[in-house]
Amino acid sequence: MRKEISDWMFRLVMGVIPVTGAILLTGFAIPPSTLEQIVRSGELRVATTVGPTTYYQDGQSATGFEYDLARMFADHLGVKLVVVTPDNPDDMLALVAHREVHFAAAGIS
């Protein structure tokens, strides 16, 4: 009887340990940082407004202080810069909150 109980306990413990370990490992997995997500996706998504100090087309190329900063950051990371210009500037922070862009750069505080 004692051997049967110890065999039963051994099987229970050996079945519970892997399941518990799997739960703990998946429950405590650290999600990738925003920077890791940017590098993995290969693009930096930035929301901004069209204007002389933020982002505008100068002949054939884009320019503007906010654009230039974002471009240099994207170049430093080795990723493509994607500029999003919402119709309503008030939507920029919502784009960040919904993770449609990585950050907003439009002279806002």
N, CA, C and O of each residue as an XYZ file, in Angstrom:
436
protein
N       0.824     -1.195      0.000
C       0.000      0.000      0.000
C       0.868      1.258      0.000
O       0.600      2.223     -0.717
N       1.926      1.218      0.834
C       2.806      2.383      0.925
C       3.520      2.619     -0.409
O       3.667      3.770     -0.820
N       3.966      1.567     -1.093
C       4.624      1.690     -2.380
C       3.665      2.257     -3.423
O       4.061      3.077     -4.251
N       2.386      1.816     -3.385
C       1.392      2.333     -4.322
C       1.199      3.828     -4.128
O       1.076      4.558     -5.112
N       1.168      4.297     -2.909
C       0.995      5.724     -2.613
C       2.218      6.499     -3.085
O       2.087      7.568     -3.681
N       3.401      5.964     -2.819
C       4.604      6.685     -3.239
C       4.709      6.711     -4.770
O       5.147      7.717     -5.329
N       4.319      5.633     -5.458
C       4.302      5.641     -6.920
C       3.299      6.663     -7.445
O       3.582      7.396     -8.392
N       2.152      6.701     -6.832
C       1.104      7.652     -7.224
C       1.572      9.088     -7.009
O       1.362      9.945     -7.868
N       2.209      9.357     -5.856
C       2.723     10.697     -5.554
C       3.824     11.079     -6.536
O       3.883     12.219     -6.997
N       4.687     10.133     -6.853
C       5.768     10.388     -7.798
C       5.199     10.774     -9.165
O       5.658     11.739     -9.775
N       4.213     10.035     -9.644
C       3.581     10.343    -10.937
C       2.889     11.698    -10.913
O       2.951     12.454    -11.883
N       2.235     11.996     -9.810
C       1.555     13.289     -9.680
C       2.562     14.429     -9.747
O       2.384     15.390    -10.496
N       3.621     14.309     -8.955
C       4.634     15.362     -8.925
C       5.300     15.505    -10.289
O       5.516     16.628    -10.746
N       5.622     14.424    -10.932
C       6.278     14.470    -12.235
C       5.354     15.026    -13.317
O       5.831     15.560    -14.318
N       4.061     14.909    -13.133
C       3.108     15.496    -14.081
C       2.861     16.964    -13.807
O       2.628     17.738    -14.736
N       2.909     17.356    -12.548
C       2.622     18.739    -12.166
C       3.804     19.656    -12.440
O       3.606     20.795    -12.861
N       5.011     19.196    -12.218
C       6.184     20.054    -12.375
C       6.313     20.606    -13.797
O       6.482     21.816    -13.947
N       6.241     19.788    -14.843
C       6.366     20.369    -16.190
C       5.234     21.345    -16.521
O       5.472     22.382    -17.139
N       4.025     21.024    -16.120
C       2.888     21.911    -16.395
C       3.074     23.233    -15.650
O       2.877     24.302    -16.227
N       3.449     23.167    -14.385
C       3.669     24.379    -13.595
C       4.794     25.202    -14.201
O       4.693     26.425    -14.300
N       5.859     24.535    -14.602
C       6.974     25.247    -15.233
C       6.555     25.958    -16.502
O       6.943     27.102    -16.739
N       5.765     25.286    -17.315
C       5.297     25.895    -18.564
C       4.418     27.106    -18.285
O       4.528     28.126    -18.966
N       3.557     27.000    -17.298
C       2.683     28.127    -16.932
C       3.524     29.288    -16.446
O       3.295     30.430    -16.845
N       4.486     29.017    -15.596
C       5.325     30.089    -15.069
C       6.144     30.748    -16.166
O       6.278     31.972    -16.185
N       6.689     29.966    -17.072
C       7.504     30.541    -18.137
C       6.692     31.398    -19.088
O       7.145     32.470    -19.490
N       5.503     30.948    -19.454
C       4.688     31.745    -20.365
C       4.055     32.927    -19.654
O       3.834     33.969    -20.271
N       3.762     32.789    -18.384
C       3.147     33.873    -17.631
C       4.102     35.004    -17.329
O       3.675     36.139    -17.114
N       5.397     34.710    -17.310
C       6.380     35.731    -16.970
C       7.268     36.120    -18.144
O       8.325     36.725    -17.959
N       6.842     35.776    -19.339
C       7.616     36.153    -20.521
C       7.620     37.669    -20.659
O       6.577     38.315    -20.558
N       8.786     38.222    -20.886
C       8.915     39.669    -21.023
C       8.655     40.030    -22.478
O       9.354     39.546    -23.369
N       7.654     40.880    -22.732
C       7.378     41.260    -24.120
C       8.530     42.111    -24.666
O       9.230     42.769    -23.896
N       8.729     42.101    -25.975
C       9.822     42.900    -26.537
C       9.569     44.389    -26.324
O       8.428     44.850    -26.359
N      10.647     45.127    -26.104
C      10.534     46.574    -25.931
C      10.131     47.212    -27.258
O      10.183     46.565    -28.304
N       9.734     48.464    -27.212
C       9.367     49.183    -28.431
C      10.559     49.226    -29.379
O      10.401     49.059    -30.589
N      11.746     49.448    -28.833
C      12.942     49.482    -29.667
C      13.162     48.141    -30.358
O      13.482     48.102    -31.546
N      12.993     47.050    -29.628
C      13.130     45.721    -30.232
C      12.085     45.501    -31.322
O      12.382     44.906    -32.358
N      10.865     45.979    -31.093
C       9.806     45.840    -32.091
C      10.153     46.624    -33.361
O       9.922     46.149    -34.473
N      10.706     47.825    -33.186
C      11.084     48.656    -34.331
C      12.153     47.949    -35.156
O      12.034     47.845    -36.377
N      13.191     47.464    -34.491
C      14.289     46.800    -35.194
C      13.796     45.530    -35.883
O      14.171     45.262    -37.024
N      12.964     44.751    -35.205
C      12.442     43.509    -35.804
C      11.568     43.778    -37.023
O      11.647     43.065    -38.023
N      10.716     44.835    -36.930
C       9.815     45.136    -38.043
C      10.541     45.821    -39.196
O      10.089     45.764    -40.339
N      11.669     46.469    -38.896
C      12.419     47.155    -39.942
C      11.895     48.530    -40.280
O      12.314     49.134    -41.268
N      10.963     49.041    -39.452
C      10.469     50.395    -39.721
C      10.132     51.132    -38.436
O       9.658     50.559    -37.456
N      10.401     52.440    -38.489
C      10.069     53.357    -37.408
C       8.894     54.186    -37.884
O       9.007     54.921    -38.865
N       7.762     54.074    -37.194
C       6.536     54.782    -37.592
C       6.366     56.007    -36.702
O       6.298     55.893    -35.478
N       6.297     57.181    -37.330
C       6.227     58.453    -36.615
C       5.037     59.265    -37.111
O       4.839     59.416    -38.316
N       4.245     59.786    -36.176
C       3.130     60.674    -36.531
C       3.606     62.113    -36.401
O       4.285     62.467    -35.437
N       3.249     62.928    -37.368
C       3.607     64.349    -37.319
C       2.591     65.157    -38.118
O       1.683     64.605    -38.740
N       2.763     66.463    -38.087
C       1.900     67.356    -38.862
C       2.718     67.962    -39.999
O       3.945     68.020    -39.933
N       2.032     68.405    -41.027
C       2.699     69.077    -42.135
C       2.847     70.545    -41.755
O       1.869     71.218    -41.430
N       4.080     71.027    -41.802
C       4.352     72.417    -41.468
C       5.831     72.714    -41.617
O       6.643     71.792    -41.695
N       6.197     73.995    -41.660
C       7.591     74.374    -41.919
C       8.574     73.943    -40.826
O       9.768     73.819    -41.099
N       8.112     73.716    -39.621
C       9.029     73.307    -38.551
C       8.929     71.824    -38.210
O       9.665     71.330    -37.356
N       8.023     71.119    -38.872
C       7.855     69.709    -38.550
C       8.196     68.809    -39.731
O       9.166     68.052    -39.685
N       7.387     68.898    -40.799
C       7.541     67.991    -41.930
C       6.899     68.619    -43.159
O       5.734     69.016    -43.127
N       7.668     68.708    -44.246
C       7.114     69.208    -45.500
C       7.996     68.745    -46.658
O       9.141     68.335    -46.463
N       7.446     68.819    -47.850
C       8.179     68.450    -49.060
C       8.925     69.674    -49.576
O       8.322     70.722    -49.811
N      10.229     69.540    -49.750
C      11.075     70.622    -50.270
C      11.603     70.165    -51.622
O      12.675     69.566    -51.708
N      10.854     70.447    -52.663
C      11.231     69.952    -53.986
C      10.949     68.460    -54.083
O       9.793     68.039    -54.071
N      12.000     67.669    -54.179
C      11.859     66.223    -54.341
C      11.944     65.441    -53.034
O      11.618     64.254    -53.005
N      12.378     66.092    -51.951
C      12.588     65.338    -50.708
C      11.822     65.951    -49.540
O      11.389     67.103    -49.584
N      11.676     65.156    -48.514
C      11.014     65.615    -47.293
C      12.047     66.275    -46.390
O      13.229     65.934    -46.423
N      11.586     67.223    -45.584
C      12.462     67.906    -44.641
C      11.628     68.457    -43.495
O      10.430     68.184    -43.411
N      12.237     69.213    -42.630
C      11.582     69.753    -41.440
C      12.316     69.241    -40.209
O      12.856     68.135    -40.220
N      12.336     70.032    -39.158
C      13.116     69.697    -37.970
C      12.719     68.348    -37.371
O      13.578     67.502    -37.125
N      11.430     68.148    -37.138
C      10.972     66.887    -36.549
C      11.268     65.710    -37.481
O      11.680     64.639    -37.034
N      11.053     65.924    -38.777
C      11.334     64.876    -39.756
C      12.821     64.528    -39.755
O      13.186     63.352    -39.761
N      13.668     65.539    -39.748
C      15.112     65.303    -39.785
C      15.577     64.514    -38.559
O      16.413     63.619    -38.683
N      15.050     64.833    -37.390
C      15.405     64.083    -36.183
C      14.965     62.622    -36.298
O      15.726     61.710    -35.977
N      13.737     62.411    -36.754
C      13.224     61.047    -36.907
C      14.020     60.287    -37.962
O      14.315     59.104    -37.787
N      14.372     60.965    -39.064
C      15.164     60.336    -40.133
C      16.528     59.891    -39.602
O      16.976     58.781    -39.890
N      17.186     60.756    -38.828
C      18.497     60.403    -38.269
C      18.381     59.222    -37.301
O      19.253     58.354    -37.268
N      17.310     59.194    -36.521
C      17.109     58.084    -35.580
C      16.878     56.787    -36.349
O      17.452     55.753    -36.009
N      16.045     56.838    -37.377
C      15.787     55.647    -38.201
C      17.071     55.181    -38.877
O      17.350     53.983    -38.919
N      17.849     56.116    -39.405
C      19.121     55.757    -40.040
C      20.066     55.111    -39.029
O      20.742     54.131    -39.343
N      20.110     55.658    -37.819
C      20.958     55.104    -36.759
C      20.560     53.665    -36.435
O      21.417     52.813    -36.199
N      19.251     53.402    -36.426
C      18.759     52.053    -36.133
C      18.850     51.122    -37.341
O      18.741     49.903    -37.206
N      19.050     51.707    -38.518
C      19.106     50.892    -39.735
C      17.737     50.429    -40.193
O      17.605     49.343    -40.758
N      16.705     51.249    -39.954
C      15.346     50.893    -40.341
C      14.764     51.969    -41.250
O      15.310     53.066    -41.368
N      13.657     51.636    -41.885
C      12.939     52.558    -42.768
C      12.081     53.502    -41.925
O      11.471     53.078    -40.944
N      12.035     54.765    -42.302
C      11.170     55.733    -41.627
C       9.835     55.805    -42.351
O       9.793     56.002    -43.566
N       8.745     55.645    -41.610
C       7.396     55.774    -42.151
C       6.750     56.960    -41.433
O       6.589     56.940    -40.213
N       6.386     57.979    -42.188
C       5.778     59.183    -41.621
C       4.277     59.120    -41.830
O       3.805     58.909    -42.947
N       3.529     59.305    -40.747
C       2.071     59.298    -40.778
C       1.605     60.710    -40.451
O       1.984     61.265    -39.420
N       0.785     61.295    -41.323
C       0.249     62.635    -41.080
C      -1.272     62.543    -41.013
O      -1.945     62.582    -42.043
N      -1.812     62.420    -39.807
C      -3.269     62.300    -39.689
C      -3.966     63.591    -40.143
O      -3.410     64.686    -40.056
N      -5.196     63.424    -40.628
C      -5.980     64.581    -41.064
C      -6.205     65.546    -39.909
O      -6.168     66.763    -40.092
N      -6.433     65.007    -38.739
C      -6.664     65.827    -37.554
C      -5.465     65.680    -36.617
O      -5.229     64.588    -36.100
N      -4.697     66.757    -36.383
C      -3.525     66.673    -35.504
C      -3.853     66.167    -34.098
O      -2.986     65.617    -33.419
N      -5.090     66.348    -33.664
C      -5.484     65.862    -32.338
C      -5.461     64.336    -32.258
O      -5.479     63.770    -31.165
N      -5.422     63.675    -33.407
C      -5.415     62.214    -33.442
C      -4.027     61.610    -33.228
O      -3.899     60.396    -33.074
N      -2.994     62.444    -33.217
C      -1.638     61.907    -33.124
C      -1.397     61.102    -31.856
O      -0.831     60.011    -31.913
N      -1.814     61.620    -30.732
C      -1.584     60.897    -29.485
C      -2.410     59.616    -29.417
O      -1.991     58.639    -28.798
N      -3.581     59.619    -30.052
C      -4.380     58.392    -30.119
C      -3.656     57.337    -30.960
O      -3.716     56.148    -30.648
N      -2.975     57.766    -32.018
C      -2.201     56.828    -32.837
C      -1.096     56.177    -32.008
O      -0.817     54.987    -32.153
N      -0.475     56.967    -31.141
C       0.563     56.422    -30.256
C      -0.069     55.469    -29.249
O       0.436     54.369    -29.025
N      -1.170     55.891    -28.645
C      -1.841     55.069    -27.630
C      -2.309     53.732    -28.198
O      -2.277     52.715    -27.504
N      -2.744     53.731    -29.458
C      -3.210     52.495    -30.096
C      -2.079     51.741    -30.789
O      -2.315     50.751    -31.481
N      -0.864     52.211    -30.600
C       0.349     51.573    -31.141
C       0.357     51.460    -32.655
O       0.923     50.527    -33.225
N      -0.286     52.438    -33.298
C      -0.240     52.489    -34.757
C       1.035     53.176    -35.227
O       1.494     52.951    -36.347
N       1.605     54.020    -34.364
C       2.904     54.650    -34.589
C       3.725     54.474    -33.319
O       3.179     54.194    -32.251
N       5.034     54.638    -33.439
C       5.902     54.478    -32.278
C       5.974     55.742    -31.430
O       6.068     55.669    -30.205
N       5.929     56.894    -32.081
C       5.870     58.154    -31.340
C       5.359     59.268    -32.239
O       5.283     59.122    -33.459
N       5.008     60.387    -31.606
C       4.546     61.569    -32.319
C       5.632     62.638    -32.207
O       6.224     62.818    -31.143
N       5.887     63.333    -33.290
C       6.900     64.389    -33.304
C       6.330     65.568    -34.060
O       6.436     65.655    -35.284
N       5.727     66.470    -33.319
C       5.076     67.607    -33.976
C       5.106     68.845    -33.103
O       4.168     69.642    -33.140
N       6.147     69.025    -32.326
C       6.243     70.184    -31.452
C       5.180     70.177    -30.362
O       4.772     71.239    -29.891
N       4.731     69.007    -29.962
C       3.713     68.903    -28.910
C       4.375     68.526    -27.603
O       5.446     67.918    -27.586
N       3.734     68.889    -26.515
C       4.312     68.522    -25.216
C       3.426     67.524    -24.512
O       3.741     67.092    -23.404
